[in-house]
């Protein structure tokens, strides 16, 4: 995967692949390669979402700890 790949870019590319498959504009010769790329993009998006969720959870916990300690 490219280092400059973002969630939005991956999602947009995945959407293009899905549209091409649905509209049957992908040849049989390209199909396996597109499915492989789609699988990579899905993995990237899932990893990005999990990482973001963990980061947000950590930030919220830090905020709660700070608020609790400020109230004392």
PQR file with spaces between the fields and no chain letter, atoms N, CA, C, O and H, PARSE charges and radii, in Angstrom:
ATOM       1  N    UNK     1       0.833   -1.182    0.000 -0.4000 1.5000
ATOM       2  CA   UNK     1       0.000    0.000    0.000 -0.0000 2.0000
ATOM       3  C    UNK     1       0.881    1.250    0.000  0.5500 1.7000
ATOM       4  O    UNK     1       1.955    1.278    0.599 -0.5500 1.4000
ATOM       5  N    UNK     2       0.411    2.235   -0.662 -0.4000 1.5000
ATOM       6  CA   UNK     2       1.109    3.509   -0.722 -0.0000 2.0000
ATOM       7  C    UNK     2       1.068    4.205    0.631  0.5500 1.7000
ATOM       8  O    UNK     2       0.062    4.147    1.338 -0.5500 1.4000
ATOM       9  H    UNK     2      -0.462    2.212   -1.149  0.4000 1.0000
ATOM      10  N    UNK     3       2.175    4.868    0.992 -0.4000 1.5000
ATOM      11  CA   UNK     3       2.233    5.543    2.282 -0.0000 2.0000
ATOM      12  C    UNK     3       1.327    6.765    2.330  0.5500 1.7000
ATOM      13  O    UNK     3       0.925    7.191    3.412 -0.5500 1.4000
ATOM      14  H    UNK     3       2.993    4.915    0.418  0.4000 1.0000
ATOM      15  N    UNK     4       1.000    7.337    1.172 -0.4000 1.5000
ATOM      16  CA   UNK     4       0.126    8.504    1.163 -0.0000 2.0000
ATOM      17  C    UNK     4      -1.352    8.136    1.000  0.5500 1.7000
ATOM      18  O    UNK     4      -2.197    8.996    0.752 -0.5500 1.4000
ATOM      19  H    UNK     4       1.327    6.991    0.292  0.4000 1.0000
ATOM      20  N    UNK     5      -1.638    6.855    1.143 -0.4000 1.5000
ATOM      21  CA   UNK     5      -3.024    6.403    1.054 -0.0000 2.0000
ATOM      22  C    UNK     5      -3.779    6.826    2.308  0.5500 1.7000
ATOM      23  O    UNK     5      -3.333    6.580    3.429 -0.5500 1.4000
ATOM      24  H    UNK     5      -0.951    6.156    1.344  0.4000 1.0000
ATOM      25  N    UNK     6      -4.895    7.449    2.110 -0.4000 1.5000
ATOM      26  CA   UNK     6      -5.751    7.851    3.221 -0.0000 2.0000
ATOM      27  C    UNK     6      -7.004    6.991    3.186  0.5500 1.7000
ATOM      28  O    UNK     6      -7.272    6.287    2.213 -0.5500 1.4000
ATOM      29  H    UNK     6      -5.257    7.649    1.199  0.4000 1.0000
ATOM      30  N    UNK     7      -7.766    7.066    4.274 -0.4000 1.5000
ATOM      31  CA   UNK     7      -9.023    6.328    4.328 -0.0000 2.0000
ATOM      32  C    UNK     7      -9.925    6.754    3.172  0.5500 1.7000
ATOM      33  O    UNK     7     -10.522    5.912    2.499 -0.5500 1.4000
ATOM      34  H    UNK     7      -7.548    7.638    5.065  0.4000 1.0000
ATOM      35  N    UNK     8     -10.021    8.064    2.946 -0.4000 1.5000
ATOM      36  CA   UNK     8     -10.905    8.573    1.881 -0.0000 2.0000
ATOM      37  C    UNK     8     -10.461    8.073    0.511  0.5500 1.7000
ATOM      38  O    UNK     8     -11.288    7.640   -0.292 -0.5500 1.4000
ATOM      39  H    UNK     8      -9.537    8.747    3.492  0.4000 1.0000
ATOM      40  N    UNK     9      -9.154    8.131    0.241 -0.4000 1.5000
ATOM      41  CA   UNK     9      -8.654    7.653   -1.058 -0.0000 2.0000
ATOM      42  C    UNK     9      -8.936    6.157   -1.224  0.5500 1.7000
ATOM      43  O    UNK     9      -9.358    5.714   -2.292 -0.5500 1.4000
ATOM      44  H    UNK     9      -8.482    8.482    0.893  0.4000 1.0000
ATOM      45  N    UNK    10      -8.702    5.393   -0.169 -0.4000 1.5000
ATOM      46  CA   UNK    10      -8.944    3.946   -0.232 -0.0000 2.0000
ATOM      47  C    UNK    10     -10.425    3.663   -0.450  0.5500 1.7000
ATOM      48  O    UNK    10     -10.791    2.821   -1.269 -0.5500 1.4000
ATOM      49  H    UNK    10      -8.359    5.754    0.699  0.4000 1.0000
ATOM      50  N    UNK    11     -11.279    4.378    0.295 -0.4000 1.5000
ATOM      51  CA   UNK    11     -12.720    4.180    0.166 -0.0000 2.0000
ATOM      52  C    UNK    11     -13.196    4.554   -1.238  0.5500 1.7000
ATOM      53  O    UNK    11     -14.004    3.841   -1.835 -0.5500 1.4000
ATOM      54  H    UNK    11     -10.982    5.062    0.961  0.4000 1.0000
ATOM      55  N    UNK    12     -12.690    5.678   -1.763 -0.4000 1.5000
ATOM      56  CA   UNK    12     -13.081    6.109   -3.109 -0.0000 2.0000
ATOM      57  C    UNK    12     -12.643    5.102   -4.175  0.5500 1.7000
ATOM      58  O    UNK    12     -13.396    4.798   -5.100 -0.5500 1.4000
ATOM      59  H    UNK    12     -12.034    6.257   -1.279  0.4000 1.0000
ATOM      60  N    UNK    13     -11.417    4.588   -4.035 -0.4000 1.5000
ATOM      61  CA   UNK    13     -10.937    3.587   -4.992 -0.0000 2.0000
ATOM      62  C    UNK    13     -11.765    2.309   -4.903  0.5500 1.7000
ATOM      63  O    UNK    13     -12.094    1.696   -5.918 -0.5500 1.4000
ATOM      64  H    UNK    13     -10.805    4.834   -3.284  0.4000 1.0000
ATOM      65  N    UNK    14     -12.092    1.922   -3.686 -0.4000 1.5000
ATOM      66  CA   UNK    14     -12.926    0.743   -3.489 -0.0000 2.0000
ATOM      67  C    UNK    14     -14.300    0.937   -4.132  0.5500 1.7000
ATOM      68  O    UNK    14     -14.825    0.027   -4.775 -0.5500 1.4000
ATOM      69  H    UNK    14     -11.824    2.421   -2.862  0.4000 1.0000
ATOM      70  N    UNK    15     -14.871    2.114   -3.958 -0.4000 1.5000
ATOM      71  CA   UNK    15     -16.171    2.411   -4.568 -0.0000 2.0000
ATOM      72  C    UNK    15     -16.092    2.346   -6.094  0.5500 1.7000
ATOM      73  O    UNK    15     -17.024    1.871   -6.744 -0.5500 1.4000
ATOM      74  H    UNK    15     -14.445    2.853   -3.436  0.4000 1.0000
ATOM      75  N    UNK    16     -14.981    2.822   -6.667 -0.4000 1.5000
ATOM      76  CA   UNK    16     -14.814    2.749   -8.125 -0.0000 2.0000
ATOM      77  C    UNK    16     -14.752    1.301   -8.593  0.5500 1.7000
ATOM      78  O    UNK    16     -15.343    0.945   -9.612 -0.5500 1.4000
ATOM      79  H    UNK    16     -14.224    3.207   -6.139  0.4000 1.0000
ATOM      80  N    UNK    17     -14.044    0.482   -7.853 -0.4000 1.5000
ATOM      81  CA   UNK    17     -13.939   -0.938   -8.207 -0.0000 2.0000
ATOM      82  C    UNK    17     -15.315   -1.597   -8.149  0.5500 1.7000
ATOM      83  O    UNK    17     -15.685   -2.355   -9.045 -0.5500 1.4000
ATOM      84  H    UNK    17     -13.564    0.771   -7.025  0.4000 1.0000
ATOM      85  N    UNK    18     -16.062   -1.308   -7.101 -0.4000 1.5000
ATOM      86  CA   UNK    18     -17.404   -1.885   -6.948 -0.0000 2.0000
ATOM      87  C    UNK    18     -18.303   -1.445   -8.106  0.5500 1.7000
ATOM      88  O    UNK    18     -19.015   -2.260   -8.693 -0.5500 1.4000
ATOM      89  H    UNK    18     -15.761   -0.692   -6.372  0.4000 1.0000
ATOM      90  N    UNK    19     -18.263   -0.151   -8.426 -0.4000 1.5000
ATOM      91  CA   UNK    19     -19.085    0.344   -9.548 -0.0000 2.0000
ATOM      92  C    UNK    19     -18.707   -0.340  -10.861  0.5500 1.7000
ATOM      93  O    UNK    19     -19.576   -0.708  -11.651 -0.5500 1.4000
ATOM      94  H    UNK    19     -17.685    0.511   -7.949  0.4000 1.0000
ATOM      95  N    UNK    20     -17.411   -0.505  -11.084 -0.4000 1.5000
ATOM      96  CA   UNK    20     -16.957   -1.147  -12.320 -0.0000 2.0000
ATOM      97  C    UNK    20     -17.416   -2.604  -12.384  0.5500 1.7000
ATOM      98  O    UNK    20     -17.821   -3.093  -13.439 -0.5500 1.4000
ATOM      99  H    UNK    20     -16.705   -0.206  -10.442  0.4000 1.0000
ATOM     100  N    UNK    21     -17.347   -3.281  -11.253 -0.4000 1.5000
ATOM     101  CA   UNK    21     -17.803   -4.677  -11.217 -0.0000 2.0000
ATOM     102  C    UNK    21     -19.309   -4.742  -11.450  0.5500 1.7000
ATOM     103  O    UNK    21     -19.789   -5.569  -12.225 -0.5500 1.4000
ATOM     104  H    UNK    21     -17.018   -2.884  -10.396  0.4000 1.0000
ATOM     105  N    UNK    22     -20.049   -3.867  -10.777 -0.4000 1.5000
ATOM     106  CA   UNK    22     -21.510   -3.863  -10.923 -0.0000 2.0000
ATOM     107  C    UNK    22     -21.942   -3.511  -12.339  0.5500 1.7000
ATOM     108  O    UNK    22     -22.931   -4.049  -12.837 -0.5500 1.4000
ATOM     109  H    UNK    22     -19.659   -3.195  -10.147  0.4000 1.0000
ATOM     110  N    UNK    23     -21.211   -2.616  -12.990 -0.4000 1.5000
ATOM     111  CA   UNK    23     -21.592   -2.218  -14.345 -0.0000 2.0000
ATOM     112  C    UNK    23     -20.994   -3.130  -15.412  0.5500 1.7000
ATOM     113  O    UNK    23     -21.190   -2.937  -16.612 -0.5500 1.4000
ATOM     114  H    UNK    23     -20.407   -2.179  -12.585  0.4000 1.0000
ATOM     115  N    UNK    24     -20.252   -4.141  -14.925 -0.4000 1.5000
ATOM     116  CA   UNK    24     -19.651   -5.141  -15.804 -0.0000 2.0000
ATOM     117  C    UNK    24     -18.682   -4.531  -16.815  0.5500 1.7000
ATOM     118  O    UNK    24     -18.580   -5.014  -17.943 -0.5500 1.4000
ATOM     119  H    UNK    24     -20.093   -4.298  -13.951  0.4000 1.0000
ATOM     120  N    UNK    25     -17.967   -3.468  -16.416 -0.4000 1.5000
ATOM     121  CA   UNK    25     -16.983   -2.850  -17.306 -0.0000 2.0000
ATOM     122  C    UNK    25     -15.591   -3.447  -17.117  0.5500 1.7000
ATOM     123  O    UNK    25     -14.658   -3.078  -17.830 -0.5500 1.4000
ATOM     124  H    UNK    25     -18.051   -3.076  -15.500  0.4000 1.0000
ATOM     125  N    UNK    26     -15.446   -4.354  -16.173 -0.4000 1.5000
ATOM     126  CA   UNK    26     -14.163   -5.010  -15.940 -0.0000 2.0000
ATOM     127  C    UNK    26     -14.152   -6.330  -16.700  0.5500 1.7000
ATOM     128  O    UNK    26     -15.085   -7.130  -16.622 -0.5500 1.4000
ATOM     129  H    UNK    26     -16.205   -4.654  -15.594  0.4000 1.0000
ATOM     130  N    UNK    27     -13.065   -6.528  -17.436 -0.4000 1.5000
ATOM     131  CA   UNK    27     -12.952   -7.782  -18.182 -0.0000 2.0000
ATOM     132  C    UNK    27     -12.639   -8.923  -17.224  0.5500 1.7000
ATOM     133  O    UNK    27     -12.197   -8.702  -16.097 -0.5500 1.4000
ATOM     134  H    UNK    27     -12.308   -5.879  -17.499  0.4000 1.0000
ATOM     135  N    UNK    28     -12.869  -10.122  -17.681 -0.4000 1.5000
ATOM     136  CA   UNK    28     -12.570  -11.310  -16.885 -0.0000 2.0000
ATOM     137  C    UNK    28     -11.084  -11.333  -16.540  0.5500 1.7000
ATOM     138  O    UNK    28     -10.699  -11.786  -15.462 -0.5500 1.4000
ATOM     139  H    UNK    28     -13.228  -10.302  -18.597  0.4000 1.0000
ATOM     140  N    UNK    29     -10.259  -10.848  -17.449 -0.4000 1.5000
ATOM     141  CA   UNK    29      -8.816  -10.821  -17.223 -0.0000 2.0000
ATOM     142  C    UNK    29      -8.441   -9.880  -16.071  0.5500 1.7000
ATOM     143  O    UNK    29      -7.471  -10.142  -15.360 -0.5500 1.4000
ATOM     144  H    UNK    29     -10.571  -10.480  -18.325  0.4000 1.0000
ATOM     145  N    UNK    30      -9.177   -8.815  -15.881 -0.4000 1.5000
ATOM     146  CA   UNK    30      -8.899   -7.837  -14.823 -0.0000 2.0000
ATOM     147  C    UNK    30      -9.583   -8.168  -13.504  0.5500 1.7000
ATOM     148  O    UNK    30      -9.185   -7.661  -12.455 -0.5500 1.4000
ATOM     149  H    UNK    30      -9.965   -8.602  -16.459  0.4000 1.0000
ATOM     150  N    UNK    31     -10.588   -8.994  -13.547 -0.4000 1.5000
ATOM     151  CA   UNK    31     -11.435   -9.226  -12.382 -0.0000 2.0000
ATOM     152  C    UNK    31     -10.659   -9.703  -11.155  0.5500 1.7000
ATOM     153  O    UNK    31     -10.842   -9.159  -10.066 -0.5500 1.4000
ATOM     154  H    UNK    31     -10.911   -9.405  -14.399  0.4000 1.0000
ATOM     155  N    UNK    32      -9.812  -10.692  -11.310 -0.4000 1.5000
ATOM     156  CA   UNK    32      -9.061  -11.224  -10.165 -0.0000 2.0000
ATOM     157  C    UNK    32      -8.175  -10.143   -9.546  0.5500 1.7000
ATOM     158  O    UNK    32      -8.087  -10.036   -8.322 -0.5500 1.4000
ATOM     159  H    UNK    32      -9.664  -11.133  -12.195  0.4000 1.0000
ATOM     160  N    UNK    33      -7.520   -9.342  -10.388 -0.4000 1.5000
ATOM     161  CA   UNK    33      -6.654   -8.276   -9.889 -0.0000 2.0000
ATOM     162  C    UNK    33      -7.466   -7.203   -9.153  0.5500 1.7000
ATOM     163  O    UNK    33      -7.021   -6.687   -8.128 -0.5500 1.4000
ATOM     164  H    UNK    33      -7.592   -9.428  -11.381  0.4000 1.0000
ATOM     165  N    UNK    34      -8.633   -6.870   -9.662 -0.4000 1.5000
ATOM     166  CA   UNK    34      -9.489   -5.874   -9.005 -0.0000 2.0000
ATOM     167  C    UNK    34     -10.015   -6.394   -7.669  0.5500 1.7000
ATOM     168  O    UNK    34     -10.092   -5.647   -6.694 -0.5500 1.4000
ATOM     169  H    UNK    34      -8.994   -7.289  -10.495  0.4000 1.0000
ATOM     170  N    UNK    35     -10.374   -7.665   -7.628 -0.4000 1.5000
ATOM     171  CA   UNK    35     -10.848   -8.263   -6.378 -0.0000 2.0000
ATOM     172  C    UNK    35      -9.722   -8.285   -5.346  0.5500 1.7000
ATOM     173  O    UNK    35      -9.954   -8.019   -4.167 -0.5500 1.4000
ATOM     174  H    UNK    35     -10.312   -8.272   -8.420  0.4000 1.0000
ATOM     175  N    UNK    36      -8.503   -8.603   -5.789 -0.4000 1.5000
ATOM     176  CA   UNK    36      -7.339   -8.601   -4.891 -0.0000 2.0000
ATOM     177  C    UNK    36      -7.108   -7.192   -4.342  0.5500 1.7000
ATOM     178  O    UNK    36      -6.880   -7.025   -3.144 -0.5500 1.4000
ATOM     179  H    UNK    36      -8.315   -8.819   -6.747  0.4000 1.0000
ATOM     180  N    UNK    37      -7.166   -6.189   -5.202 -0.4000 1.5000
ATOM     181  CA   UNK    37      -6.970   -4.796   -4.770 -0.0000 2.0000
ATOM     182  C    UNK    37      -8.081   -4.386   -3.808  0.5500 1.7000
ATOM     183  O    UNK    37      -7.815   -3.725   -2.804 -0.5500 1.4000
ATOM     184  H    UNK    37      -7.351   -6.325   -6.175  0.4000 1.0000
ATOM     185  N    UNK    38      -9.312   -4.767   -4.100 -0.4000 1.5000
ATOM     186  CA   UNK    38     -10.434   -4.448   -3.217 -0.0000 2.0000
ATOM     187  C    UNK    38     -10.209   -5.049   -1.833  0.5500 1.7000
ATOM     188  O    UNK    38     -10.491   -4.405   -0.823 -0.5500 1.4000
ATOM     189  H    UNK    38      -9.529   -5.304   -4.916  0.4000 1.0000
ATOM     190  N    UNK    39      -9.711   -6.260   -1.785 -0.4000 1.5000
ATOM     191  CA   UNK    39      -9.426   -6.916   -0.510 -0.0000 2.0000
ATOM     192  C    UNK    39      -8.361   -6.144    0.269  0.5500 1.7000
ATOM     193  O    UNK    39      -8.486   -5.971    1.482 -0.5500 1.4000
ATOM     194  H    UNK    39      -9.483   -6.783   -2.606  0.4000 1.0000
ATOM     195  N    UNK    40      -7.323   -5.682   -0.413 -0.4000 1.5000
ATOM     196  CA   UNK    40      -6.281   -4.872    0.230 -0.0000 2.0000
ATOM     197  C    UNK    40      -6.857   -3.568    0.782  0.5500 1.7000
ATOM     198  O    UNK    40      -6.529   -3.155    1.894 -0.5500 1.4000
ATOM     199  H    UNK    40      -7.222   -5.822   -1.398  0.4000 1.0000
ATOM     200  N    UNK    41      -7.710   -2.935    0.001 -0.4000 1.5000
ATOM     201  CA   UNK    41      -8.316   -1.669    0.419 -0.0000 2.0000
ATOM     202  C    UNK    41      -9.233   -1.859    1.621  0.5500 1.7000
ATOM     203  O    UNK    41      -9.254   -1.030    2.530 -0.5500 1.4000
ATOM     204  H    UNK    41      -7.976   -3.271   -0.903  0.4000 1.0000
ATOM     205  N    UNK    42      -9.985   -2.943    1.623 -0.4000 1.5000
ATOM     206  CA   UNK    42     -10.864   -3.245    2.757 -0.0000 2.0000
ATOM     207  C    UNK    42     -10.036   -3.463    4.014  0.5500 1.7000
ATOM     208  O    UNK    42     -10.375   -2.945    5.078 -0.5500 1.4000
ATOM     209  H    UNK    42      -9.968   -3.617    0.885  0.4000 1.0000
ATOM     210  N    UNK    43      -8.963   -4.218    3.902 -0.4000 1.5000
ATOM     211  CA   UNK    43      -8.073   -4.435    5.050 -0.0000 2.0000
ATOM     212  C    UNK    43      -7.509   -3.111    5.562  0.5500 1.7000
ATOM     213  O    UNK    43      -7.477   -2.871    6.769 -0.5500 1.4000
ATOM     214  H    UNK    43      -8.688   -4.639    3.038  0.4000 1.0000
ATOM     215  N    UNK    44      -7.066   -2.257    4.645 -0.4000 1.5000
ATOM     216  CA   UNK    44      -6.524   -0.949    5.018 -0.0000 2.0000
ATOM     217  C    UNK    44      -7.577   -0.129    5.765  0.5500 1.7000
ATOM     218  O    UNK    44      -7.294    0.445    6.816 -0.5500 1.4000
ATOM     219  H    UNK    44      -7.091   -2.452    3.665  0.4000 1.0000
ATOM     220  N    UNK    45      -8.786   -0.077    5.217 -0.4000 1.5000
ATOM     221  CA   UNK    45      -9.865    0.706    5.835 -0.0000 2.0000
ATOM     222  C    UNK    45     -10.221    0.170    7.222  0.5500 1.7000
ATOM     223  O    UNK    45     -10.419    0.945    8.157 -0.5500 1.4000
ATOM     224  H    UNK    45      -9.016   -0.543    4.363  0.4000 1.0000
ATOM     225  N    UNK    46     -10.301   -1.144    7.354 -0.4000 1.5000
ATOM     226  CA   UNK    46     -10.615   -1.737    8.654 -0.0000 2.0000
ATOM     227  C    UNK    46      -9.531   -1.423    9.679  0.5500 1.7000
ATOM     228  O    UNK    46      -9.834   -1.108   10.830 -0.5500 1.4000
ATOM     229  H    UNK    46     -10.140   -1.774    6.594  0.4000 1.0000
ATOM     230  N    UNK    47      -8.282   -1.509    9.268 -0.4000 1.5000
ATOM     231  CA   UNK    47      -7.160   -1.198   10.162 -0.0000 2.0000
ATOM     232  C    UNK    47      -7.195    0.270   10.565  0.5500 1.7000
ATOM     233  O    UNK    47      -6.994    0.603   11.733 -0.5500 1.4000
ATOM     234  H    UNK    47      -8.036   -1.765    8.333  0.4000 1.0000
ATOM     235  N    UNK    48      -7.449    1.138    9.607 -0.4000 1.5000
ATOM     236  CA   UNK    48      -7.516    2.574    9.876 -0.0000 2.0000
ATOM     237  C    UNK    48      -8.658    2.881   10.848  0.5500 1.7000
ATOM     238  O    UNK    48      -8.480    3.662   11.783 -0.5500 1.4000
ATOM     239  H    UNK    48      -7.613    0.868    8.658  0.4000 1.0000
ATOM     240  N    UNK    49      -9.815    2.279   10.636 -0.4000 1.5000
ATOM     241  CA   UNK    49     -10.958    2.507   11.527 -0.0000 2.0000
ATOM     242  C    UNK    49     -10.670    2.002   12.938  0.5500 1.7000
ATOM     243  O    UNK    49     -10.994    2.674   13.917 -0.5500 1.4000
ATOM     244  H    UNK    49      -9.959    1.644    9.876  0.4000 1.0000
ATOM     245  N    UNK    50     -10.068    0.831   13.045 -0.4000 1.5000
ATOM     246  CA   UNK    50      -9.738    0.279   14.361 -0.0000 2.0000
ATOM     247  C    UNK    50      -8.736    1.164   15.089  0.5500 1.7000
ATOM     248  O    UNK    50      -8.874    1.416   16.286 -0.5500 1.4000
ATOM     249  H    UNK    50      -9.804    0.284   12.250  0.4000 1.0000
ATOM     250  N    UNK    51      -7.726    1.635   14.358 -0.4000 1.5000
ATOM     251  CA   UNK    51      -6.731    2.516   14.952 -0.0000 2.0000
ATOM     252  C    UNK    51      -7.332    3.829   15.409  0.5500 1.7000
ATOM     253  O    UNK    51      -7.004    4.332   16.484 -0.5500 1.4000
ATOM     254  H    UNK    51      -7.614    1.430   13.386  0.4000 1.0000
ATOM     255  N    UNK    52      -8.204    4.376   14.600 -0.4000 1.5000
ATOM     256  CA   UNK    52      -8.859    5.639   14.946 -0.0000 2.0000
ATOM     257  C    UNK    52      -9.766    5.450   16.154  0.5500 1.7000
ATOM     258  O    UNK    52      -9.801    6.303   17.041 -0.5500 1.4000
ATOM     259  H    UNK    52      -8.471    3.968   13.727  0.4000 1.0000
ATOM     260  N    UNK    53     -10.492    4.349   16.197 -0.4000 1.5000
ATOM     261  CA   UNK    53     -11.361    4.057   17.332 -0.0000 2.0000
ATOM     262  C    UNK    53     -10.548    3.959   18.624  0.5500 1.7000
ATOM     263  O    UNK    53     -10.945    4.505   19.654 -0.5500 1.4000
ATOM     264  H    UNK    53     -10.463    3.656   15.477  0.4000 1.0000
ATOM     265  N    UNK    54      -9.420    3.268   18.569 -0.4000 1.5000
ATOM     266  CA   UNK    54      -8.571    3.128   19.749 -0.0000 2.0000
ATOM     267  C    UNK    54      -8.015    4.476   20.189  0.5500 1.7000
ATOM     268  O    UNK    54      -7.941    4.769   21.382 -0.5500 1.4000
ATOM     269  H    UNK    54      -9.098    2.824   17.733  0.4000 1.0000
ATOM     270  N    UNK    55      -7.628    5.289   19.220 -0.4000 1.5000
ATOM     271  CA   UNK    55      -7.092    6.613   19.537 -0.0000 2.0000
ATOM     272  C    UNK    55      -8.152    7.506   20.178  0.5500 1.7000
ATOM     273  O    UNK    55      -7.875    8.193   21.161 -0.5500 1.4000
ATOM     274  H    UNK    55      -7.688    5.052   18.251  0.4000 1.0000
ATOM     275  N    UNK    56      -9.352    7.499   19.628 -0.4000 1.5000
ATOM     276  CA   UNK    56     -10.443    8.299   20.182 -0.0000 2.0000
ATOM     277  C    UNK    56     -10.789    7.822   21.592  0.5500 1.7000
ATOM     278  O    UNK    56     -11.000    8.635   22.492 -0.5500 1.4000
ATOM     279  H    UNK    56      -9.577    6.941   18.829  0.4000 1.0000
ATOM     280  N    UNK    57     -10.845    6.510   21.782 -0.4000 1.5000
ATOM     281  CA   UNK    57     -11.137    5.946   23.100 -0.0000 2.0000
ATOM     282  C    UNK    57     -10.093    6.400   24.121  0.5500 1.7000
ATOM     283  O    UNK    57     -10.429    6.762   25.249 -0.5500 1.4000
ATOM     284  H    UNK    57     -10.673    5.849   21.052  0.4000 1.0000
ATOM     285  N    UNK    58      -8.829    6.377   23.714 -0.4000 1.5000
ATOM     286  CA   UNK    58      -7.746    6.803   24.601 -0.0000 2.0000
ATOM     287  C    UNK    58      -7.883    8.282   24.956  0.5500 1.7000
ATOM     288  O    UNK    58      -7.709    8.658   26.115 -0.5500 1.4000
ATOM     289  H    UNK    58      -8.556    6.083   22.798  0.4000 1.0000
ATOM     290  N    UNK    59      -8.188    9.106   23.989 -0.4000 1.5000
ATOM     291  CA   UNK    59      -8.361   10.542   24.225 -0.0000 2.0000
ATOM     292  C    UNK    59      -9.527   10.787   25.174  0.5500 1.7000
ATOM     293  O    UNK    59      -9.426   11.606   26.087 -0.5500 1.4000
ATOM     294  H    UNK    59      -8.330    8.800   23.048  0.4000 1.0000
ATOM     295  N    UNK    60     -10.630   10.080   24.961 -0.4000 1.5000
ATOM     296  CA   UNK    60     -11.801   10.244   25.833 -0.0000 2.0000
ATOM     297  C    UNK    60     -11.493    9.822   27.265  0.5500 1.7000
ATOM     298  O    UNK    60     -11.930   10.469   28.217 -0.5500 1.4000
ATOM     299  H    UNK    60     -10.712    9.414   24.220  0.4000 1.0000
ATOM     300  N    UNK    61     -10.738    8.735   27.412 -0.4000 1.5000
ATOM     301  CA   UNK    61     -10.353    8.283   28.753 -0.0000 2.0000
ATOM     302  C    UNK    61      -9.460    9.316   29.436  0.5500 1.7000
ATOM     303  O    UNK    61      -9.599    9.569   30.633 -0.5500 1.4000
ATOM     304  H    UNK    61     -10.384    8.210   26.638  0.4000 1.0000
ATOM     305  N    UNK    62      -8.542    9.910   28.673 -0.4000 1.5000
ATOM     306  CA   UNK    62      -7.674   10.954   29.228 -0.0000 2.0000
ATOM     307  C    UNK    62      -8.498   12.172   29.654  0.5500 1.7000
ATOM     308  O    UNK    62      -8.240   12.777   30.695 -0.5500 1.4000
ATOM     309  H    UNK    62      -8.429    9.704   27.701  0.4000 1.0000
ATOM     310  N    UNK    63      -9.474   12.512   28.848 -0.4000 1.5000
ATOM     311  CA   UNK    63     -10.342   13.653   29.183 -0.0000 2.0000
ATOM     312  C    UNK    63     -11.138   13.365   30.454  0.5500 1.7000
ATOM     313  O    UNK    63     -11.261   14.231   31.320 -0.5500 1.4000
ATOM     314  H    UNK    63      -9.684   12.020   28.003  0.4000 1.0000
ATOM     315  N    UNK    64     -11.673   12.160   30.567 -0.4000 1.5000
ATOM     316  CA   UNK    64     -12.436   11.778   31.758 -0.0000 2.0000
ATOM     317  C    UNK    64     -11.556   11.811   33.003  0.5500 1.7000
ATOM     318  O    UNK    64     -11.981   12.269   34.063 -0.5500 1.4000
ATOM     319  H    UNK    64     -11.573   11.456   29.864  0.4000 1.0000
ATOM     320  N    UNK    65     -10.326   11.320   32.864 -0.4000 1.5000
ATOM     321  CA   UNK    65      -9.390   11.334   33.990 -0.0000 2.0000
ATOM     322  C    UNK    65      -9.080   12.766   34.405  0.5500 1.7000
ATOM     323  O    UNK    65      -9.039   13.075   35.596 -0.5500 1.4000
ATOM     324  H    UNK    65      -9.981   10.948   32.002  0.4000 1.0000
ATOM     325  N    UNK    66      -8.866   13.629   33.437 -0.4000 1.5000
ATOM     326  CA   UNK    66      -8.564   15.029   33.726 -0.0000 2.0000
ATOM     327  C    UNK    66      -9.755   15.713   34.392  0.5500 1.7000
ATOM     328  O    UNK    66      -9.588   16.451   35.363 -0.5500 1.4000
ATOM     329  H    UNK    66      -8.899   13.377   32.470  0.4000 1.0000
ATOM     330  N    UNK    67     -10.945   15.468   33.875 -0.4000 1.5000
ATOM     331  CA   UNK    67     -12.147   16.071   34.458 -0.0000 2.0000
ATOM     332  C    UNK    67     -12.348   15.570   35.881  0.5500 1.7000
ATOM     333  O    UNK    67     -12.689   16.351   36.769 -0.5500 1.4000
ATOM     334  H    UNK    67     -11.080   14.868   33.086  0.4000 1.0000
ATOM     335  N    UNK    68     -12.142   14.278   36.108 -0.4000 1.5000
ATOM     336  CA   UNK    68     -12.290   13.712   37.444 -0.0000 2.0000
ATOM     337  C    UNK    68     -11.285   14.316   38.415  0.5500 1.7000
ATOM     338  O    UNK    68     -11.631   14.642   39.550 -0.5500 1.4000
ATOM     339  H    UNK    68     -11.865   13.643   35.387  0.4000 1.0000
ATOM     340  N    UNK    69     -10.032   14.466   37.965 -0.4000 1.5000
ATOM     341  CA   UNK    69      -9.005   15.021   38.852 -0.0000 2.0000
ATOM     342  C    UNK    69      -9.206   16.515   39.080  0.5500 1.7000
ATOM     343  O    UNK    69      -8.820   17.032   40.129 -0.5500 1.4000
ATOM     344  H    UNK    69      -9.752   14.200   37.042  0.4000 1.0000
ATOM     345  N    UNK    70      -9.802   17.219   38.120 -0.4000 1.5000
ATOM     346  CA   UNK    70     -10.073   18.643   38.274 -0.0000 2.0000
ATOM     347  C    UNK    70     -11.203   18.891   39.267  0.5500 1.7000
ATOM     348  O    UNK    70     -11.239   19.935   39.917 -0.5500 1.4000
ATOM     349  H    UNK    70     -10.116   16.799   37.268  0.4000 1.0000
ATOM     350  N    UNK    71     -12.120   17.944   39.387 -0.4000 1.5000
ATOM     351  CA   UNK    71     -13.272   18.096   40.292 -0.0000 2.0000
ATOM     352  C    UNK    71     -12.868   17.892   41.746  0.5500 1.7000
ATOM     353  O    UNK    71     -13.590   18.319   42.647 -0.5500 1.4000
ATOM     354  H    UNK    71     -12.091   17.096   38.859  0.4000 1.0000
ATOM     355  N    UNK    72     -11.735   17.250   41.994 -0.4000 1.5000
ATOM     356  CA   UNK    72     -11.315   16.931   43.359 -0.0000 2.0000
ATOM     357  C    UNK    72     -10.728   18.133   44.049  0.5500 1.7000
ATOM     358  O    UNK    72     -10.322   18.042   45.208 -0.5500 1.4000
ATOM     359  H    UNK    72     -11.149   16.903   41.263  0.4000 1.0000
